[in-house]
Every structure is written in C-alpha cells, then in structure tokens.
Amino acid sequence: MLVNYDDLTKTVAALTEGETDEIALMATLACELHHADDRFDWTGFYRVTEPELLKIGPYQGGHGCLVIPFARGVCGAAARLNAVQLVDDVEAFPGHIACSSATRSEIVLPVRNGAGAVIGVLDIDSNQPAAFTQEDATRLAALLDAVFGRL
C-alpha cells in the first residue's frame, strides 16, 4: 500500500485543527504517516533541543537513536542544511548513523515553525533500497509546512 497524500492531508488537517503543541502534532503525524504506507518502517521526529543537537521525539517503529548531533548522519544533515535528504542507499551516505540495521533507504525533512526556524526533522526509514521519491519529498514537505508553519 502506497500513501494517498490527498487523503492523508485531509485526515491530518482534521486531526490537528487548532492544535498548537509541537509534541502533540508530531505524535499525531508520526502515527498517521507510519500507518499510511508499507514502505515506512520507522517514522518519527527528532527535535532541536539545544543548539546543534537533535533528540528523539514522537515516533512509530522500533527504537531510534536518542541523540543526534547536527554534524552527523542523515538527520543531522537535514537539520544543519535546512534541506530534504533523500537517500537511496544509507550505506553510501557518509557518516550515516545506523539506528537500525534493517534500514536501507531514508528520507529526512526539516520541520520549520511559522518563523522559518528549524524545530526538528521528520525521519522516515525503509527496509527497501531507493524507497522514496521526489514526490514523497514534495508532498511531505507541504504537509509539514501546513501543520507546523502555523506555530
């Protein structure tokens, strides 16, 4: 089953309407995304908790890394560069942090508040190589902007 982004966007909008708590929004989005697509093995957020540092936030799937510095891994690169990281083969990504040995590909998107500040990243892992597309990046970025851009 592949995600239907139109339906997902409507569902998330209805579930999050009026909510302003970051953690509640992240938890709801992690759950909805994780169950929307068979490619998504680990779906969750890492939050900026201090300068140059991400800590685990709400997620679905097996355990994640607890702390990720901006200087390391795919999540760190997304936060540091404020840009989507679309990784077809995690083994080929310099400095990849293997939180799960099953992960083969990954997409990580910066999460920005209404002022444009990076408040975290959305990390989605797959046990399939090259599981994510540019359409995933575009649609997920729009969803994140709709949910977190109002904060």
Backbone as CSV, one residue per row, in Angstrom:
resi,resn,N_x,N_y,N_z,CA_x,CA_y,CA_z,C_x,C_y,C_z
1,MET,0.839,-1.177,0.000,0.000,0.000,0.000,0.889,1.247,0.000
2,LEU,0.654,2.111,-0.968,1.365,3.388,-1.020,0.459,4.486,-0.480
3,VAL,1.066,5.469,0.121,0.334,6.569,0.725,-0.487,7.328,-0.313
4,ASN,-1.707,7.683,0.059,-2.529,8.586,-0.735,-2.398,9.947,-0.058
5,TYR,-1.541,10.799,-0.622,-1.231,12.068,0.034,-2.449,12.983,0.139
6,ASP,-3.366,12.936,-0.812,-4.553,13.786,-0.732,-5.403,13.402,0.474
7,ASP,-5.642,12.101,0.646,-6.416,11.640,1.797,-5.676,11.907,3.104
8,LEU,-4.377,11.646,3.109,-3.579,11.865,4.308,-3.613,13.329,4.731
9,THR,-3.490,14.230,3.772,-3.501,15.659,4.075,-4.828,16.073,4.705
10,LYS,-5.923,15.564,4.178,-7.252,15.873,4.744,-7.392,15.309,6.157
11,THR,-6.947,14.082,6.357,-7.036,13.453,7.677,-6.207,14.220,8.698
12,VAL,-4.964,14.540,8.343,-4.078,15.253,9.265,-4.640,16.639,9.577
13,ALA,-5.183,17.324,8.584,-5.770,18.652,8.814,-6.918,18.558,9.817
14,ALA,-7.761,17.544,9.665,-8.892,17.383,10.581,-8.419,17.042,11.996
15,LEU,-7.418,16.174,12.110,-6.931,15.743,13.421,-6.169,16.836,14.164
16,THR,-5.513,17.720,13.437,-4.636,18.703,14.071,-5.222,20.111,14.116
17,GLU,-6.424,20.283,13.620,-7.035,21.613,13.581,-7.045,22.251,14.972
18,GLY,-6.483,23.436,15.050,-6.465,24.188,16.298,-5.387,23.788,17.288
19,GLU,-4.683,22.708,17.033,-3.639,22.248,17.965,-2.365,23.058,17.754
20,THR,-1.746,23.488,18.857,-0.516,24.273,18.763,0.654,23.645,19.513
21,ASP,0.437,22.511,20.169,1.510,21.860,20.907,2.358,21.026,19.936
22,GLU,3.652,21.333,19.860,4.561,20.638,18.933,4.558,19.129,19.114
23,ILE,4.629,18.680,20.358,4.721,17.247,20.634,3.437,16.536,20.213
24,ALA,2.288,17.131,20.513,1.013,16.538,20.105,0.932,16.446,18.581
25,LEU,1.379,17.477,17.903,1.365,17.473,16.433,2.318,16.413,15.886
26,MET,3.506,16.323,16.451,4.481,15.330,15.997,3.968,13.916,16.227
27,ALA,3.370,13.664,17.387,2.859,12.329,17.701,1.752,11.931,16.727
28,THR,0.853,12.841,16.455,-0.259,12.555,15.545,0.250,12.300,14.140
29,LEU,1.157,13.136,13.679,1.688,12.982,12.329,2.505,11.696,12.192
30,ALA,3.325,11.366,13.188,4.114,10.130,13.135,3.196,8.922,13.001
31,CYS,2.128,8.899,13.773,1.193,7.780,13.730,0.502,7.693,12.371
32,GLU,-0.032,8.790,11.903,-0.767,8.784,10.629,0.149,8.407,9.463
33,LEU,1.344,8.959,9.432,2.282,8.639,8.351,2.702,7.174,8.396
34,HIS,3.052,6.705,9.574,3.578,5.350,9.716,2.601,4.295,9.197
35,HIS,1.329,4.526,9.437,0.313,3.546,9.041,-0.253,3.807,7.651
36,ALA,0.267,4.814,6.957,-0.262,5.183,5.639,0.471,4.515,4.480
37,ASP,1.624,3.891,4.748,2.446,3.393,3.650,3.292,2.216,4.117
38,ASP,3.269,1.133,3.353,4.043,-0.065,3.706,5.550,0.149,3.623
39,ARG,6.000,1.171,2.913,7.439,1.440,2.812,7.996,2.007,4.106
40,PHE,7.148,2.567,4.959,7.587,3.292,6.140,7.779,2.334,7.320
41,ASP,9.042,1.973,7.596,9.353,1.049,8.692,9.571,1.774,10.015
42,TRP,10.131,2.955,9.952,10.335,3.781,11.143,9.963,5.193,10.736
43,THR,9.079,5.784,11.499,8.569,7.106,11.159,8.565,7.941,12.421
44,GLY,9.330,9.015,12.424,9.337,9.813,13.642,10.068,11.126,13.513
45,PHE,10.100,11.802,14.620,10.678,13.137,14.695,11.874,13.152,15.633
46,TYR,12.837,13.963,15.264,13.913,14.357,16.162,13.755,15.852,16.361
47,ARG,13.788,16.287,17.622,13.541,17.686,17.968,14.850,18.406,18.262
48,VAL,14.914,19.671,17.854,16.041,20.516,18.229,15.815,20.897,19.689
49,THR,16.694,20.409,20.562,16.526,20.672,21.993,17.571,21.633,22.536
50,GLU,18.630,21.807,21.797,19.655,22.799,22.118,20.435,23.042,20.836
51,PRO,21.246,24.084,20.781,21.947,24.373,19.520,22.724,23.160,18.990
52,GLU,22.507,22.883,17.706,23.245,21.826,17.005,22.977,20.421,17.538
53,LEU,21.819,20.200,18.178,21.544,18.892,18.755,20.079,18.499,18.567
54,LEU,19.887,17.263,18.095,18.557,16.679,17.944,18.383,15.583,18.982
55,LYS,17.180,15.515,19.576,16.840,14.418,20.478,15.557,13.773,19.988
56,ILE,15.430,12.490,20.259,14.281,11.707,19.809,12.981,12.358,20.263
57,GLY,12.031,12.344,19.363,10.690,12.835,19.653,9.699,11.716,19.404
58,PRO,8.443,12.048,19.216,7.441,11.021,18.951,7.775,10.216,17.694
59,TYR,7.559,8.898,17.778,7.850,8.032,16.633,7.023,6.770,16.685
60,GLN,7.039,6.056,15.564,6.400,4.745,15.424,7.457,3.808,14.840
61,GLY,7.515,2.585,15.341,8.501,1.613,14.868,9.396,1.203,16.019
62,GLY,10.486,0.523,15.681,11.449,0.101,16.698,12.145,1.300,17.317
63,HIS,13.042,1.016,18.261,13.735,2.126,18.940,14.530,2.961,17.950
64,GLY,14.724,4.220,18.292,15.545,5.121,17.484,16.747,5.564,18.290
65,CYS,17.632,6.265,17.637,18.762,6.861,18.353,18.217,7.954,19.270
66,LEU,18.789,8.109,20.436,18.286,9.100,21.383,18.768,10.509,21.068
67,VAL,20.034,10.623,20.640,20.631,11.932,20.400,21.392,11.895,19.078
68,ILE,21.198,12.934,18.266,21.930,13.052,17.002,22.446,14.486,16.866
69,PRO,23.762,14.657,16.835,24.301,15.991,16.604,24.065,16.428,15.150
70,PHE,23.922,17.719,14.934,23.740,18.246,13.575,24.883,17.811,12.658
71,ALA,26.061,17.544,13.228,27.246,17.223,12.433,27.267,15.780,11.928
72,ARG,26.286,14.944,12.345,26.343,13.522,11.996,25.064,13.030,11.355
73,GLY,25.216,12.097,10.448,24.096,11.356,9.899,23.178,12.137,8.973
74,VAL,22.171,11.429,8.491,21.203,11.998,7.559,20.326,13.023,8.276
75,CYS,19.891,12.703,9.491,19.061,13.644,10.252,19.837,14.922,10.574
76,GLY,21.074,14.761,10.984,21.908,15.928,11.258,22.088,16.798,10.027
77,ALA,22.288,16.154,8.863,22.454,16.914,7.614,21.189,17.690,7.275
78,ALA,20.026,17.077,7.448,18.763,17.765,7.148,18.600,18.997,8.032
79,ALA,18.933,18.861,9.315,18.816,19.991,10.239,19.869,21.053,9.949
80,ARG,21.108,20.622,9.750,22.222,21.545,9.523,22.051,22.345,8.243
81,LEU,21.619,21.651,7.165,21.490,22.275,5.854,20.100,22.857,5.609
82,ASN,19.152,22.569,6.515,17.765,23.010,6.361,17.244,22.584,4.988
83,ALA,17.492,21.304,4.665,17.130,20.786,3.344,16.777,19.304,3.436
84,VAL,15.874,18.889,2.562,15.466,17.487,2.488,16.665,16.620,2.122
85,GLN,16.773,15.480,2.783,17.792,14.485,2.463,17.063,13.242,1.961
86,LEU,17.243,12.926,0.695,16.616,11.772,0.056,17.737,10.784,-0.234
87,VAL,17.804,9.701,0.545,18.944,8.791,0.499,18.486,7.415,0.020
88,ASP,18.910,7.040,-1.194,18.527,5.753,-1.779,19.230,4.570,-1.118
89,ASP,20.467,4.800,-0.629,21.263,3.736,-0.009,21.996,4.326,1.187
90,VAL,21.525,4.008,2.387,22.118,4.607,3.584,23.586,4.222,3.756
91,GLU,23.972,3.052,3.247,25.377,2.631,3.375,26.315,3.538,2.588
92,ALA,25.796,4.209,1.574,26.609,5.095,0.742,26.623,6.532,1.264
93,PHE,25.869,6.817,2.325,25.810,8.169,2.879,26.939,8.345,3.891
94,PRO,27.863,9.293,3.638,28.988,9.490,4.564,28.495,9.861,5.964
95,GLY,28.950,9.125,6.954,28.597,9.417,8.333,27.219,8.944,8.745
96,HIS,26.625,8.053,7.956,25.294,7.539,8.322,25.339,6.902,9.704
97,ILE,24.314,7.177,10.508,24.191,6.589,11.836,23.176,5.455,11.731
98,ALA,23.605,4.246,11.996,22.725,3.087,11.868,21.973,2.850,13.172
99,CYS,20.800,3.473,13.294,19.967,3.231,14.473,19.309,1.860,14.362
100,SER,19.087,1.399,13.117,18.540,0.059,12.875,19.300,-0.571,11.716
101,SER,19.722,-1.804,11.896,20.472,-2.485,10.837,19.593,-2.841,9.644
102,ALA,18.268,-2.770,9.795,17.349,-3.103,8.702,17.157,-1.961,7.713
103,THR,17.523,-0.743,8.101,17.287,0.420,7.238,18.161,0.372,5.992
104,ARG,17.522,0.530,4.841,18.223,0.553,3.554,18.169,1.917,2.884
105,SER,17.037,2.637,3.045,16.916,3.980,2.477,16.155,4.855,3.459
106,GLU,16.234,6.169,3.208,15.724,7.102,4.204,15.383,8.426,3.543
107,ILE,14.368,9.081,4.092,14.059,10.454,3.719,13.942,11.244,5.017
108,VAL,14.604,12.384,5.059,14.557,13.234,6.241,14.266,14.657,5.785
109,LEU,13.275,15.267,6.420,12.861,16.620,6.055,12.965,17.543,7.262
110,PRO,13.449,18.770,7.043,13.441,19.731,8.147,12.008,20.107,8.499
111,VAL,11.762,20.327,9.775,10.469,20.796,10.268,10.673,22.228,10.721
112,ARG,9.924,23.143,10.114,10.089,24.573,10.402,8.815,25.141,11.024
113,ASN,8.990,26.068,11.946,7.836,26.770,12.501,7.461,27.936,11.579
114,GLY,6.474,28.710,11.969,5.991,29.812,11.145,7.035,30.875,10.857
115,ALA,8.035,30.993,11.733,9.112,31.963,11.531,10.216,31.415,10.630
116,GLY,10.079,30.143,10.225,11.080,29.523,9.362,12.226,28.863,10.091
117,ALA,12.185,28.859,11.429,13.251,28.231,12.212,13.076,26.709,12.210
118,VAL,14.185,25.986,12.090,14.139,24.527,12.144,13.927,24.112,13.597
119,ILE,12.808,23.416,13.853,12.481,22.960,15.206,12.694,21.457,15.356
120,GLY,13.001,20.797,14.234,13.234,19.365,14.259,13.332,18.823,12.851
121,VAL,13.331,17.496,12.752,13.308,16.828,11.452,12.323,15.674,11.509
122,LEU,11.726,15.385,10.367,10.914,14.182,10.198,11.800,13.154,9.515
123,ASP,11.931,12.001,10.127,12.786,10.928,9.613,11.899,9.727,9.281
124,ILE,11.977,9.254,8.039,11.260,8.046,7.650,12.272,7.079,7.060
125,ASP,12.337,5.877,7.635,13.257,4.839,7.184,12.485,3.733,6.490
126,SER,13.159,3.056,5.546,12.566,1.911,4.866,13.576,0.784,4.803
127,ASN,13.075,-0.458,4.843,13.961,-1.607,4.677,14.159,-1.937,3.203
128,GLN,13.592,-1.117,2.310,13.750,-1.275,0.861,14.746,-0.231,0.355
129,PRO,15.640,-0.600,-0.557,16.521,0.411,-1.137,15.719,1.337,-2.044
130,ALA,16.152,2.590,-2.134,15.540,3.581,-3.026,14.015,3.613,-2.899
131,ALA,13.523,3.599,-1.668,12.077,3.513,-1.427,11.352,4.835,-1.638
132,PHE,12.065,5.953,-1.578,11.417,7.258,-1.583,11.688,8.029,-2.872
133,THR,10.719,8.856,-3.237,10.788,9.607,-4.493,10.777,11.105,-4.224
134,GLN,11.018,11.854,-5.284,10.925,13.308,-5.172,9.488,13.719,-4.843
135,GLU,8.499,12.959,-5.348,7.109,13.270,-4.995,6.890,13.125,-3.496
136,ASP,7.467,12.084,-2.883,7.375,11.947,-1.432,7.948,13.192,-0.755
137,ALA,9.106,13.633,-1.199,9.750,14.800,-0.606,8.863,16.038,-0.727
138,THR,8.302,16.253,-1.896,7.473,17.427,-2.147,6.192,17.394,-1.317
139,ARG,5.520,16.250,-1.317,4.237,16.143,-0.608,4.422,16.161,0.907
140,LEU,5.477,15.500,1.405,5.738,15.517,2.841,6.133,16.917,3.311
141,ALA,6.926,17.626,2.518,7.310,18.999,2.875,6.076,19.894,2.962
142,ALA,5.155,19.738,2.026,3.926,20.536,2.052,3.093,20.210,3.287
143,LEU,3.028,18.935,3.646,2.283,18.521,4.829,2.897,19.102,6.094
144,LEU,4.211,19.049,6.199,4.896,19.611,7.359,4.670,21.115,7.452
145,ASP,4.748,21.805,6.323,4.524,23.258,6.323,3.105,23.590,6.779
146,ALA,2.120,22.800,6.332,0.736,23.045,6.702,0.516,22.854,8.208
147,VAL,1.170,21.845,8.779,0.969,21.521,10.192,1.797,22.423,11.116
148,PHE,3.085,22.584,10.811,3.982,23.288,11.716,4.194,24.754,11.355
149,GLY,3.856,25.137,10.152,4.037,26.521,9.721,3.136,27.496,10.444
150,ARG,2.125,26.991,11.122,1.209,27.875,11.854,1.688,28.134,13.295
151,LEU,2.771,27.475,13.697,3.286,27.649,15.072,4.132,28.898,15.192
